[in-house]
Amino acid sequence: MNTNHLSVFKKVIETGSISQVAKEIHVSQPAISMMVKRLEQDVGVSLYTVVGRNITATDAGLTLMEYAESILSLEEQVYRAMEEFQQGSRGRIIVGTSPVLGTYLLPRIILTFNQKHPNVTVDLKIVADQEIENLVRSGSVDIGITLTPPEDHFSLRIRKISNDHLIGVQPPFPIDSTTVWVPSDIPLSINGQIKGKAKSIFSTEAVKQYVIEGIGYGVVLKSAVELEVSCGKLKYWNGYESSPIAINIITRPAERLSNSVWYFLNHLTDK
C-alpha cells in the first residue's frame, strides 16, 4: 500500500471533494483520481461513492479511514527515527576491544559519550587483543580499540588516541617472592623484556590482587593501577623499566561509516 495514496484518500474523504484536495496539494484532479483508484486496486475493494458532487466513503473506506491515522502517524515516526540515525543522534555502535581496555579505559569514555548522545547505544565485544584486527576487517565490529598495531596498515584506517605505559608494581611492604605476574590480556609481544622470569595470569585485575596480597610483583598498564597507587594499596616497582604503549583505534577506510560512529570516533580523539 502506497502511504501517499492513503494520505490523499484520507483528504478526499475528509473534504468530500477531489477538486479541493487537488488545489490544496497542487496536483491535477485526474492525478488525484488515479491515486485513489490505485489505492482501491491495492486493497481490492471500492473505497468511495459519488453522490451528486460529494464523495463519501463506503463501509470498507470507513474502516480504512480508522487505520489511516495510525498508519500515517507511524510512517511519520519512522521517518523521524531514520532522520535521527542519519544525523547520528540515534544508533548502535559495536566496539571491539580487549579485556584490559574494556575494563579500565572505556567505561569513562562511554559514560561521557552517552551524556552527549543518550540515544546512541555502545555495545562492547570483548576479545583477545590480537583478534580485533580481523573483527574490524570482517565488519563484525564498527570500531576496534587495541594495544596491538594492525599487521595490514594499508586496508585499515589507524589512529592513535592516547599513550599509556607498562609499569611495574609491588605491594607497599617488603616481600621475598621474585615472581613477576603478567596479565594475559596484554599482548605478549609487548612483554619481551620480562620473558623467561614472568608468569602469565588471566587478567590485569588478577595481577593487581596477587600483588596486593604480596604474592610477587606485577607488570600492568599504568592507567589500570592509578587508583590503587593513590590509596596506598600498591607502589610503583623500579625492577621493571616503564615503557610507553600506544592505544589505537582501527576502522575500515572504504566503508561508509554512520554518523553515530563518526561521533564516537571524534569523542575518542577529543577526550
Buried (B, 14 or more C-beta within 10 A) or exposed (E): EEBEBBBBBBBBBEBBBBEBBBEEEEBEBEEBBBBBEBBBEEBEEEBBEEEEEEBEBBEBBEBBBEEBEEBBEEBEEEEEEEEBBEEBBBBBBBBBBBBBBBBBBBEEBBEEBEEEBEBBBBEBBBBEBBBBBBBBBEEBBBBBBBBBBBEEEEEBBBEEBBEBEBBBBBBEEEBEBEBBBBBBBBBEEBBEEBEEEBEEBEBBBBBBBBBBEBBBBBBBBBBBBEEBBEEEBBBEBEEBEBEEBBBBBBBBEEEEBBBBBEBBBEBBEEE
